[in-house]
Amino acid sequence: MKRLCPIHGSPLESRGKLWHCPECQADYRIRGICADCGAELEFLAACGASNWWCNPCNELKSKSRVTTELVRV
């Protein structure tokens, strides 16, 4: 998935868990929000699988139930 800088609209470069804008030199992380309760989700990755965990709902969330946004680090 191609991510764009929220300030310039230029393509971001992936750097591990962060995304970097070469134009403004800003780093961003992806934050997941639960569609059911609005809480910030915890990203889990293991054995080739990646999931989102919601602590208030106490359950895994599928990608279709997660809203993602870029947050400047």
N, C-alpha and C positions, 0 to 999 in steps of 0.2 A: 504494500500500500504506500503510495506516494504522499508524504506529508509536506505541507507548505508552512512557511514562517507566517505567524499571525500578524506580523508588522509589515514585512515586505512582500509577502506572497511568493518568495523564492523557495525552491526546493530545499528541504532539510536533509542533512547527512546523518545517517545512523552511526552512533558511537556507543556501542554496548547498550546500556539501559537508557541512554540519553539521545536526544536529537540536537544537532548543531546547525545553526544558520551561519554560513560562511560570509554572508553580507554584513550582518550586524554583530557577529561573533557571540551571539547569545546561545545558551544551552536550555533545552526544554526537556521535561519528562512527561510521560503520558499518565493522566489520572483517570481512573475508571469510576463512574458514578452509577449506583444501583438505580434501575428504572422503577423499582418497587418502593423503596424507602428513601432514596436520595442520598444515602451515605456513601462515603468514599470507600472503594473496594480495594482489597489486597490482591496483588497479582501473584499467582503461583505457577511455577514452571518446573516440571520434573519428568524425567523419562520421555522426553520428546513431546509431552502434552503441556498445554498452557490453559489455565483457567482463572476466573475471577472469584474471590471469596468475599461474601458479605457477612460481617460480624453481627450486625443487628438482626438480619434475617436468619443467620446461622445456616447458610447453605451456599453451594456453588451456584454461580450465575453463568448462563450461556452467553456467548458473544452478542446474541440478539437482544439480551436484556441489560446490556451495558452501554452507557453513553461515555465516550472518551473525549478528553480535551487536553490541550497542551498547556503546561504550567511552566513558567520561567523559573529556572533554578538559580 
